[in-house]
Amino acid sequence: SGAAMLHNALAEHPGLDAPTLAELHDPAGRPTTIRRRRAAIERAGSVARDTALATAGRGSGLLIGATRPGGCHRLLGNAFHGMAATLSWRVPGYASWLETADTTEAYAFHRAQLQALTWRVPASRLVLRDSFHARHLQQLLRVYPDAKVVQVHRDPADTVTACAGIATALRGRTTRQVRPAGQEWADRVERHLVAAERARLDVPRGRLLDLRFDDLVADPAGQVRAVLAFAGVTATPMFDRVVATFVAGTAREARRARPFQPAEFGLSRRELHSRYAVYRTRYGV
């Protein structure tokens, strides 16, 4: 995703810290020896391999790795408030509850886990990622009052299709009869976008930056510099080169993949474009 690519690119900056999947997988862990550290990385690597294998060749999971930046939805999941769980399992009642739940306490636990992770390297500025944060900005900023938010916007038809594809693949690991996920995710993404637009109204001026996925792909160094300026972090020519190299490599991998298509899940791109026309017009996607 665009957010994952941006997250990984920002993690290359020496003044920023993006906790890895291995760290987020076991936030309370204390690997005091090399042997224990390797064991922790191997456990996280197993999770990464299983996830990547489920969607192999489809363009998803390209940036999942034990020592790569991980999504902080895992910390919310430890508080049973992780919307990402609805990708792996079809749990409509739980998903409906999550959409309206007050997540303040979950974010407080999220922060406590981050403190446990980062107390040994206290000076770095954290970069975190979870697309589902967008609908809970009021609760997030209540717990992280100094946080700045970056939202990457892309065609919702691509988002719906990717979510349906990932959900179908992940659920197929635990059952032979996977229910169609297309309409489920078309509905969920629509509700998410409406809630996210409402949540933006509570964000103080100057605390939210919007980026377009297409701009990130076309000019990665420029877009990353914009994020750094927004965060008050200085870019360097060397960092620009690192970002350009990283994004080019990721793009090559993505071009070799066969992306999920709406028709695979009983959906029509034209109908999805019509359904999300207001969002697409507002953000130029």
Residue frames as qw, qx, qy, qz and C-alpha x, y, z in Angstrom:
[[0.000, 0.888, 0.460, 0.000, 0.00, 0.00, 0.00],
 [0.277, 0.767, -0.065, 0.575, 1.00, 3.63, -0.28],
 [0.506, -0.796, 0.178, -0.281, 1.08, 3.97, 3.49],
 [0.921, -0.269, 0.182, 0.214, 3.37, 0.95, 3.83],
 [0.695, 0.448, 0.056, 0.559, 5.73, 2.27, 1.16],
 [0.017, -0.841, 0.110, -0.530, 5.86, 5.71, 2.81],
 [0.738, -0.646, 0.148, -0.126, 6.36, 4.14, 6.24],
 [0.915, -0.062, 0.147, 0.371, 9.28, 2.05, 5.05],
 [0.492, 0.629, 0.012, 0.601, 10.84, 5.00, 3.24],
 [0.260, -0.853, 0.132, -0.432, 10.63, 7.26, 6.29],
 [0.876, -0.469, 0.094, 0.059, 12.18, 4.52, 8.43],
 [0.798, 0.293, -0.032, 0.526, 15.41, 4.99, 6.46],
 [0.053, 0.839, -0.132, 0.525, 15.89, 8.45, 8.00],
 [0.529, 0.097, -0.651, 0.536, 18.42, 8.37, 10.87],
 [0.116, -0.176, 0.394, -0.895, 16.30, 10.72, 12.98],
 [0.724, -0.115, -0.075, -0.676, 13.16, 8.58, 12.84],
 [0.144, -0.187, 0.953, -0.187, 12.32, 5.27, 14.49],
 [0.742, 0.014, -0.267, -0.614, 9.77, 2.83, 13.09],
 [0.578, -0.311, 0.713, -0.248, 9.37, -0.23, 15.35],
 [0.258, 0.256, -0.845, -0.391, 9.89, -3.47, 13.47],
 [0.779, -0.164, -0.407, -0.448, 7.46, -6.34, 13.12],
 [0.645, -0.016, -0.689, 0.331, 9.62, -8.37, 15.53],
 [0.074, 0.074, -0.486, 0.868, 9.33, -5.64, 18.17],
 [0.521, -0.101, -0.018, -0.847, 5.60, -5.11, 17.66],
 [0.729, -0.068, -0.637, -0.241, 4.96, -8.85, 17.69],
 [0.710, -0.387, -0.502, 0.307, 6.29, -9.05, 21.26],
 [0.045, 0.822, -0.061, 0.564, 6.27, -5.52, 22.74],
 [0.631, -0.720, 0.199, -0.209, 6.95, -6.79, 26.26],
 [0.955, 0.085, -0.107, 0.265, 9.86, -8.97, 25.19],
 [0.236, -0.896, 0.369, 0.071, 13.35, -8.38, 26.55],
 [0.936, 0.278, -0.109, 0.186, 15.80, -10.26, 24.29],
 [0.386, -0.872, 0.292, 0.076, 18.85, -9.87, 26.54],
 [0.548, -0.353, 0.657, 0.380, 21.06, -12.20, 24.50],
 [0.233, 0.381, -0.596, -0.667, 21.80, -12.63, 20.81],
 [0.032, -0.106, -0.986, -0.125, 20.19, -16.05, 20.93],
 [0.153, 0.565, 0.689, -0.426, 16.93, -14.69, 22.33],
 [0.223, 0.605, -0.105, -0.757, 16.96, -11.82, 19.86],
 [0.167, 0.223, -0.802, -0.528, 17.36, -14.22, 16.95],
 [0.036, 0.315, 0.944, -0.094, 14.52, -16.35, 18.32],
 [0.204, 0.632, 0.402, -0.630, 12.25, -13.28, 18.51],
 [0.239, 0.512, -0.417, -0.712, 13.11, -12.34, 14.93],
 [0.080, 0.033, -0.951, -0.298, 12.44, -15.90, 13.77],
 [0.153, 0.478, 0.799, -0.332, 9.01, -15.93, 15.44],
 [0.274, 0.688, 0.110, -0.663, 8.09, -12.68, 13.72],
 [0.118, 0.406, -0.694, -0.583, 9.60, -13.94, 10.50],
 [0.116, 0.202, 0.970, 0.064, 7.30, -16.94, 10.59],
 [0.246, 0.676, 0.514, -0.468, 4.30, -14.61, 10.85],
 [0.185, 0.668, -0.279, -0.665, 5.62, -12.51, 7.97],
 [0.006, 0.210, -0.879, -0.427, 6.25, -15.53, 5.76],
 [0.203, 0.403, 0.884, -0.119, 2.79, -16.97, 6.38],
 [0.254, 0.747, 0.287, -0.544, 1.15, -13.65, 5.51],
 [0.143, 0.606, -0.491, -0.609, 3.27, -13.08, 2.41],
 [0.129, -0.050, 0.955, 0.261, 2.75, -16.66, 1.22],
 [0.323, 0.525, 0.726, -0.306, -1.03, -16.31, 1.40],
 [0.384, 0.852, 0.165, -0.315, -0.97, -13.46, -1.13],
 [0.493, -0.357, 0.544, 0.577, 2.14, -14.45, -3.09],
 [0.318, 0.177, 0.662, 0.655, 2.28, -13.00, -6.59],
 [0.029, 0.773, 0.606, 0.183, -0.63, -10.62, -6.04],
 [0.214, 0.620, -0.022, 0.754, 1.28, -7.48, -5.02],
 [0.549, -0.743, 0.028, -0.383, 0.34, -7.57, -1.33],
 [0.862, -0.480, 0.111, 0.116, 2.79, -8.28, 1.45],
 [0.701, 0.564, -0.167, 0.403, 5.85, -7.09, -0.48],
 [0.111, 0.668, -0.390, 0.624, 7.09, -5.05, 2.48],
 [0.801, -0.526, 0.062, -0.280, 6.35, -7.51, 5.28],
 [0.700, 0.310, -0.544, 0.342, 9.44, -8.75, 7.11],
 [0.687, -0.523, -0.416, 0.284, 10.57, -9.41, 10.67],
 [0.482, -0.371, -0.078, 0.790, 13.07, -6.55, 10.64],
 [0.087, 0.411, 0.376, 0.826, 11.02, -4.17, 8.50],
 [0.245, -0.064, 0.316, -0.914, 8.71, -1.53, 10.01],
 [0.078, -0.337, -0.937, -0.037, 5.48, -3.15, 11.17],
 [0.293, -0.548, -0.342, -0.705, 1.93, -1.87, 11.44],
 [0.038, -0.187, 0.655, -0.731, 1.00, -0.76, 14.93],
 [0.717, -0.210, -0.253, -0.614, -2.44, -2.34, 14.58],
 [0.677, -0.023, -0.713, 0.183, -0.82, -5.22, 16.44],
 [0.131, 0.058, -0.576, 0.805, -0.69, -3.08, 19.58],
 [0.532, -0.070, 0.058, -0.842, -4.39, -2.23, 19.29],
 [0.752, -0.012, -0.593, -0.287, -5.06, -5.90, 18.65],
 [0.402, 0.029, -0.774, 0.488, -3.56, -6.68, 22.06],
 [0.218, 0.109, 0.458, -0.855, -6.40, -4.57, 23.46],
 [0.291, 0.414, 0.862, 0.035, -8.92, -6.43, 21.26],
 [0.267, 0.809, 0.213, -0.479, -9.50, -3.25, 19.25],
 [0.210, -0.401, 0.623, 0.638, -7.63, -4.15, 16.06],
 [0.678, 0.513, 0.103, -0.516, -9.75, -3.74, 12.93],
 [0.295, 0.540, -0.734, -0.287, -7.03, -5.55, 10.98],
 [0.345, -0.073, 0.915, -0.197, -8.30, -8.77, 12.59],
 [0.657, 0.467, 0.371, -0.460, -11.35, -8.53, 10.33],
 [0.455, 0.601, -0.554, -0.352, -9.07, -9.30, 7.40],
 [0.088, 0.305, -0.947, 0.055, -8.00, -12.65, 8.83],
 [0.055, 0.282, 0.933, -0.218, -11.40, -13.70, 10.16],
 [0.260, -0.424, -0.461, -0.735, -15.01, -13.08, 9.19],
 [0.263, -0.383, -0.712, 0.527, -16.41, -11.75, 12.46],
 [0.001, 0.590, 0.393, 0.706, -19.24, -9.35, 11.51],
 [0.489, -0.795, -0.355, -0.051, -20.48, -8.75, 15.06],
 [0.639, -0.458, -0.020, 0.617, -17.00, -7.92, 16.32],
 [0.370, 0.216, 0.314, 0.847, -16.36, -5.70, 13.29],
 [0.161, -0.742, -0.418, -0.498, -19.60, -3.78, 13.84],
 [0.584, -0.748, -0.230, 0.216, -18.73, -3.26, 17.50],
 [0.608, -0.207, 0.108, 0.759, -15.25, -2.01, 16.60],
 [0.239, 0.502, 0.376, 0.741, -16.65, 0.56, 14.20],
 [0.290, -0.783, -0.217, -0.505, -18.50, 2.34, 17.00],
 [0.753, -0.457, -0.333, 0.337, -16.36, 1.51, 20.05],
 [0.129, -0.966, 0.204, -0.094, -14.60, 4.20, 22.08],
 [0.880, 0.237, -0.249, 0.328, -10.95, 3.37, 21.50],
 [0.093, -0.879, 0.302, -0.358, -9.45, 5.75, 24.08],
 [0.725, -0.528, 0.433, -0.088, -8.45, 3.00, 26.53],
 [0.923, 0.229, 0.210, 0.226, -7.11, 0.87, 23.67],
 [0.458, 0.767, -0.145, 0.426, -4.90, 3.76, 22.56],
 [0.397, -0.796, 0.377, -0.260, -3.73, 4.25, 26.14],
 [0.882, -0.230, 0.403, 0.086, -2.59, 0.60, 26.16],
 [0.736, 0.600, 0.073, 0.305, -1.11, 1.16, 22.70],
 [0.095, 0.884, -0.293, 0.351, 1.00, 3.96, 24.19],
 [0.666, -0.597, 0.429, -0.125, 2.07, 1.87, 27.19],
 [0.929, 0.107, 0.290, 0.204, 3.31, -0.85, 24.84],
 [0.534, 0.755, -0.066, 0.376, 5.23, 1.70, 22.78],
 [0.262, -0.851, 0.369, -0.266, 6.85, 3.00, 25.94],
 [0.850, -0.323, 0.415, 0.034, 7.94, -0.55, 26.77],
 [0.841, 0.415, 0.195, 0.288, 9.41, -0.87, 23.28],
 [0.439, 0.752, -0.024, 0.490, 11.23, 2.43, 23.09],
 [0.506, -0.861, 0.033, 0.027, 12.52, 3.18, 26.58],
 [0.783, -0.276, 0.251, 0.498, 16.00, 2.04, 25.58],
 [0.387, 0.186, 0.351, 0.832, 16.16, 4.52, 22.64],
 [0.010, -0.713, -0.562, 0.419, 14.26, 7.52, 24.00],
 [0.092, -0.523, 0.130, 0.837, 15.50, 10.28, 21.68],
 [0.108, 0.078, 0.747, 0.652, 14.07, 9.13, 18.34],
 [0.494, 0.211, 0.092, -0.838, 10.84, 10.40, 16.83],
 [0.464, 0.121, 0.876, -0.048, 8.41, 7.57, 16.15],
 [0.428, 0.226, -0.439, -0.757, 6.76, 6.83, 12.81],
 [0.406, 0.109, 0.864, -0.276, 3.73, 4.52, 13.08],
 [0.333, 0.109, -0.569, -0.744, 1.25, 3.13, 10.57],
 [0.205, 0.315, 0.915, -0.150, -2.30, 1.79, 10.61],
 [0.082, -0.260, -0.501, -0.822, -4.83, 2.83, 7.98],
 [0.384, -0.604, -0.682, -0.148, -7.65, 2.23, 10.44],
 [0.307, -0.327, -0.363, 0.817, -6.40, 5.07, 12.67],
 [0.017, 0.214, 0.317, 0.924, -8.19, 7.47, 10.31],
 [0.434, -0.560, -0.529, -0.468, -11.61, 6.87, 11.83],
 [0.663, -0.609, -0.382, 0.210, -10.35, 7.24, 15.43],
 [0.428, 0.482, -0.159, 0.748, -8.35, 10.46, 15.23],
 [0.388, -0.739, 0.042, -0.549, -10.15, 12.06, 18.17],
 [0.883, -0.468, 0.035, -0.011, -9.21, 9.19, 20.50],
 [0.824, 0.203, -0.080, 0.524, -5.71, 8.92, 19.04],
 [0.235, 0.603, -0.134, 0.751, -4.97, 12.61, 19.61],
 [0.608, -0.709, 0.003, -0.358, -6.44, 12.42, 23.09],
 [0.911, -0.347, 0.086, 0.205, -3.75, 9.88, 23.99],
 [0.652, 0.002, 0.212, 0.728, -1.03, 11.30, 21.72],
 [0.082, 0.903, 0.290, -0.305, -1.68, 15.06, 21.91],
 [0.113, -0.733, 0.390, 0.545, 1.53, 15.95, 20.04],
 [0.606, 0.119, 0.723, 0.311, 1.02, 13.50, 17.18],
 [0.313, 0.509, -0.287, -0.748, 0.95, 14.57, 13.55],
 [0.710, 0.261, 0.640, -0.136, -1.12, 12.61, 11.06],
 [0.136, 0.401, -0.606, -0.674, -0.38, 11.78, 7.43],
 [0.722, 0.312, 0.546, -0.287, -3.10, 10.27, 5.25],
 [0.082, -0.253, 0.738, 0.620, -2.31, 8.66, 1.90],
 [0.637, 0.414, 0.320, -0.566, -5.30, 8.74, -0.45],
 [0.047, -0.185, 0.837, 0.512, -5.81, 6.33, -3.35],
 [0.541, -0.061, -0.482, -0.686, -8.66, 5.07, -5.49],
 [0.597, -0.223, 0.562, -0.527, -11.08, 3.32, -3.08],
 [0.911, 0.252, -0.148, -0.289, -11.75, 0.71, -5.75],
 [0.566, 0.453, -0.643, 0.249, -8.15, -0.43, -5.34],
 [0.205, -0.379, 0.666, -0.609, -8.46, -0.37, -1.55],
 [0.811, -0.021, 0.246, -0.530, -11.65, -2.45, -1.57],
 [0.871, 0.348, -0.327, -0.116, -10.22, -4.95, -4.03],
 [0.347, 0.478, -0.708, 0.386, -6.97, -5.35, -2.09],
 [0.411, -0.286, 0.602, -0.622, -8.81, -5.81, 1.22],
 [0.894, 0.105, 0.081, -0.427, -11.16, -8.39, -0.31],
 [0.762, 0.431, -0.481, 0.050, -8.22, -10.24, -1.83],
 [0.125, 0.447, -0.729, 0.502, -6.16, -10.23, 1.34],
 [0.614, -0.183, 0.453, -0.620, -9.17, -11.28, 3.44],
 [0.923, 0.208, -0.124, -0.300, -9.99, -14.15, 1.08],
 [0.623, 0.454, -0.598, 0.221, -6.37, -15.34, 1.09],
 [0.050, -0.397, 0.699, -0.593, -5.88, -15.11, 4.86],
 [0.723, -0.102, 0.342, -0.592, -9.21, -16.71, 5.72],
 [0.865, 0.296, -0.342, -0.219, -8.43, -19.53, 3.33],
 [0.261, 0.460, -0.785, 0.323, -5.64, -20.64, 5.67],
 [0.223, -0.106, 0.780, -0.575, -8.16, -21.75, 8.31],
 [0.627, 0.335, 0.550, -0.439, -11.22, -22.85, 6.34],
 [0.336, 0.077, 0.775, 0.529, -12.01, -24.50, 3.02],
 [0.097, 0.715, 0.637, 0.271, -15.25, -22.55, 2.59],
 [0.228, -0.257, -0.116, 0.932, -14.43, -18.85, 2.41],
 [0.248, 0.779, 0.547, -0.177, -17.46, -16.62, 2.02],
 [0.436, 0.622, 0.228, 0.609, -17.29, -13.92, -0.67],
 [0.436, -0.511, -0.274, 0.688, -15.56, -10.86, 0.79],
 [0.269, 0.323, 0.331, 0.845, -16.14, -8.29, -1.96],
 [0.261, -0.719, -0.370, -0.528, -19.39, -6.74, -0.79],
 [0.665, -0.612, -0.313, 0.292, -18.31, -7.01, 2.84],
 [0.533, -0.287, 0.025, 0.796, -15.29, -4.81, 2.19],
 [0.104, 0.466, 0.379, 0.792, -17.06, -2.45, -0.19],
 [0.429, -0.777, -0.379, -0.260, -19.52, -1.71, 2.62],
 [0.683, -0.560, -0.180, 0.434, -16.82, -1.53, 5.30],
 [0.468, 0.031, 0.143, 0.872, -14.58, 0.82, 3.33],
 [0.071, -0.636, -0.373, -0.672, -17.53, 3.11, 2.62],
 [0.559, -0.777, -0.287, -0.044, -18.37, 3.33, 6.33],
 [0.698, -0.329, -0.044, 0.634, -14.70, 3.83, 7.13],
 [0.334, 0.296, 0.221, 0.867, -14.32, 6.73, 4.71],
 [0.281, -0.753, -0.339, -0.489, -17.44, 8.44, 6.07],
 [0.688, -0.675, -0.191, 0.185, -16.19, 8.02, 9.66],
 [0.654, -0.103, 0.056, 0.748, -12.70, 9.20, 8.70],
 [0.135, 0.549, 0.252, 0.785, -14.09, 12.37, 7.10],
 [0.483, -0.792, -0.257, -0.272, -16.04, 13.07, 10.27],
 [0.775, -0.464, -0.114, 0.413, -12.97, 12.40, 12.44],
 [0.531, 0.283, 0.086, 0.794, -10.88, 14.91, 10.46],
 [0.135, -0.813, -0.233, -0.516, -13.10, 17.72, 11.68],
 [0.660, -0.748, -0.064, 0.034, -11.64, 17.32, 15.19],
 [0.792, -0.018, 0.018, 0.611, -7.99, 17.56, 14.08],
 [0.168, -0.841, -0.032, 0.512, -6.36, 20.93, 14.91],
 [0.544, 0.835, -0.077, -0.018, -5.10, 22.98, 11.98],
 [0.188, 0.784, -0.586, 0.081, -1.58, 22.07, 10.91],
 [0.519, -0.371, 0.746, -0.194, -1.70, 18.56, 12.36],
 [0.771, 0.276, 0.571, -0.058, -2.89, 16.67, 9.27],
 [0.064, 0.545, -0.561, -0.620, -1.13, 16.24, 5.92],
 [0.827, 0.370, 0.347, -0.242, -2.82, 14.71, 2.86],
 [0.093, -0.470, 0.722, 0.498, -0.86, 12.88, 0.16],
 [0.838, 0.344, -0.046, -0.421, -1.99, 11.10, -2.99],
 [0.845, -0.155, 0.486, 0.161, -0.71, 7.61, -3.71],
 [0.718, 0.608, 0.200, 0.273, -0.08, 8.49, -7.36],
 [0.093, 0.937, -0.251, 0.223, 2.09, 11.46, -6.32],
 [0.635, -0.598, 0.488, -0.007, 4.03, 9.24, -3.93],
 [0.857, 0.136, 0.432, 0.245, 4.81, 6.80, -6.75],
 [0.540, 0.775, 0.123, 0.304, 5.63, 9.56, -9.28],
 [0.208, 0.732, -0.328, 0.560, 7.82, 11.67, -6.97],
 [0.780, -0.420, -0.440, 0.151, 8.76, 9.65, -3.89],
 [0.519, -0.028, -0.281, 0.807, 11.63, 11.89, -2.80],
 [0.089, -0.365, -0.077, -0.924, 9.50, 15.03, -3.09],
 [0.647, -0.511, -0.355, -0.440, 6.58, 13.54, -1.19],
 [0.768, -0.316, -0.418, 0.369, 8.82, 12.16, 1.55],
 [0.325, 0.144, -0.180, 0.917, 10.49, 15.57, 1.87],
 [0.352, -0.491, -0.205, -0.770, 7.03, 17.09, 2.31],
 [0.778, -0.481, -0.397, -0.075, 6.33, 14.66, 5.16],
 [0.658, -0.115, -0.328, 0.668, 9.67, 15.42, 6.79],
 [0.065, 0.319, -0.031, 0.945, 9.01, 19.17, 6.60],
 [0.580, -0.521, -0.320, -0.538, 5.56, 18.60, 8.08],
 [0.834, -0.413, -0.336, 0.146, 7.16, 16.65, 10.94],
 [0.211, -0.946, 0.240, -0.059, 9.94, 19.18, 11.46],
 [0.814, -0.279, 0.406, 0.308, 12.70, 16.79, 10.38],
 [0.133, 0.772, -0.404, -0.472, 15.54, 17.80, 8.05],
 [0.927, 0.339, 0.160, 0.029, 16.05, 15.90, 4.80],
 [0.325, -0.642, 0.532, 0.446, 19.47, 15.27, 3.25],
 [0.533, 0.534, -0.479, -0.449, 20.58, 14.52, -0.34],
 [0.096, 0.253, -0.962, 0.026, 21.81, 11.09, 0.77],
 [0.389, 0.230, 0.758, -0.470, 18.42, 10.29, 2.29],
 [0.588, 0.530, -0.040, -0.609, 16.73, 11.37, -0.96],
 [0.403, 0.444, -0.750, -0.279, 18.86, 8.87, -2.87],
 [0.106, -0.054, 0.957, -0.263, 18.07, 6.10, -0.40],
 [0.512, 0.383, 0.487, -0.596, 14.34, 6.79, -0.75],
 [0.563, 0.548, -0.313, -0.534, 14.50, 6.85, -4.56],
 [0.247, 0.336, -0.904, -0.094, 16.38, 3.54, -4.64],
 [0.246, 0.091, 0.872, -0.413, 13.99, 1.91, -2.17],
 [0.568, 0.463, 0.297, -0.612, 10.84, 3.03, -4.01],
 [0.487, 0.519, -0.544, -0.445, 12.24, 2.01, -7.40],
 [0.103, 0.198, -0.973, 0.050, 12.97, -1.47, -6.09],
 [0.361, 0.263, 0.731, -0.515, 9.52, -1.78, -4.56],
 [0.562, 0.529, -0.029, -0.636, 7.90, -0.60, -7.79],
 [0.351, 0.398, -0.790, -0.306, 9.80, -3.24, -9.79],
 [0.079, 0.035, 0.966, -0.243, 8.52, -5.95, -7.46],
 [0.439, 0.420, 0.476, -0.636, 4.97, -4.60, -7.72],
 [0.496, 0.507, -0.355, -0.609, 5.06, -4.58, -11.54],
 [0.232, 0.225, -0.934, -0.150, 5.86, -8.29, -11.54],
 [0.243, 0.174, 0.831, -0.470, 2.75, -9.04, -9.49],
 [0.171, -0.373, -0.715, -0.566, -0.79, -9.73, -10.68],
 [0.192, -0.096, 0.400, -0.891, -3.00, -7.33, -8.69],
 [0.201, 0.411, 0.849, -0.263, -6.38, -8.38, -7.38],
 [0.116, -0.161, -0.448, -0.872, -9.26, -7.30, -9.64],
 [0.469, -0.016, 0.332, -0.818, -12.81, -6.31, -8.59],
 [0.751, 0.108, -0.392, -0.520, -14.42, -8.96, -10.80],
 [0.425, 0.153, -0.868, 0.207, -12.73, -11.70, -8.75],
 [0.045, -0.176, -0.747, 0.639, -14.97, -10.71, -5.84],
 [0.088, 0.641, 0.757, 0.090, -18.21, -10.00, -7.67],
 [0.086, -0.773, -0.171, 0.605, -17.53, -6.27, -7.93],
 [0.542, 0.676, 0.303, 0.396, -17.37, -3.77, -10.78],
 [0.446, -0.145, -0.068, 0.880, -14.73, -1.03, -10.92],
 [0.055, -0.419, -0.340, -0.840, -17.24, 1.27, -12.60],
 [0.534, -0.669, -0.451, -0.251, -19.79, 0.73, -9.83],
 [0.652, -0.445, -0.281, 0.545, -17.12, 1.24, -7.16],
 [0.299, 0.111, 0.094, 0.943, -16.03, 4.49, -8.81],
 [0.280, -0.563, -0.386, -0.675, -19.63, 5.68, -8.78],
 [0.657, -0.596, -0.458, 0.060, -20.09, 4.63, -5.17],
 [0.591, -0.509, -0.122, 0.614, -17.01, 6.54, -3.98],
 [0.410, 0.666, 0.267, 0.563, -17.34, 9.48, -6.39],
 [0.245, -0.953, -0.040, -0.175, -17.43, 12.14, -3.66],
 [0.702, -0.587, 0.267, 0.302, -14.23, 10.88, -2.04],
 [0.720, 0.185, 0.373, 0.555, -12.47, 10.48, -5.39],
 [0.234, 0.824, 0.215, 0.469, -13.35, 14.03, -6.41],
 [0.423, -0.905, 0.027, -0.031, -12.37, 15.53, -3.06],
 [0.601, -0.610, 0.424, 0.294, -8.89, 13.99, -3.05],
 [0.400, 0.723, -0.421, -0.373, -8.28, 13.72, -6.77],
 [0.300, -0.303, 0.902, 0.071, -8.00, 9.95, -6.89]]
